[in-house]
Amino acid sequence: MKTHAARARDVLQTTERWLERAVIGLNLCPFAKAVHAKGQIHYVLTWSQDPADVLDDLAAAMRDLLAHDSAQRDTTLLIAPHAFPDFWDFHGLVHRAEKLLRSLGLDDVLQIASFHPLYEFADAQGGDMSHYTNRAPYPILHLLREESMDRAVAAYPDAAMIYERNIARLRELGPKGWHALDVAAPAKPVDRRP
């Protein structure tokens, strides 16, 4: 059985592989490469399966992100590897996270983007590749600074077209191409003891 530190290392390595191969490699987010290269992405693990505890960890991650200068820490990924196997449960958490952001008066300071292994957009067919724009190896709440996003969008031509371009790119890639990226979480070992 792996130690806690080894499990954490595996989750972080898997998340970084997804970031490098899918998000940056496919240019799904044209702003990610620079902050990754500069080491400005902070990774936080929450091992809790309880939504209230995950929200507490999210509030702490928000405070911690804002306590750092953006030149050192521009964004935070809160990763919940053991929580929310069901996407719709996670979707409910995202709504609660956005309410938390507003209640803390940070909705003009931070944004929350969400990712999940089974992410689905309500307006797309079940097997559509558009869902993969927000698919990640684990449930992730991504904290972004509004001011950083404003600067990035202002510097990027046709920022409004990113979503449509990503969908086209993923549809061209297809399920086999996505699978070949090897960005899913490792399968959990099956306990075969009698």
Beta strands, then each sheet from edge to edge (+ up, - down):
strand 1: 41-45
strand 2: 75-79
strand 3: 110-115
strand 4: 140-145
sheet 1: 1+ 2+ 4- 3+
end
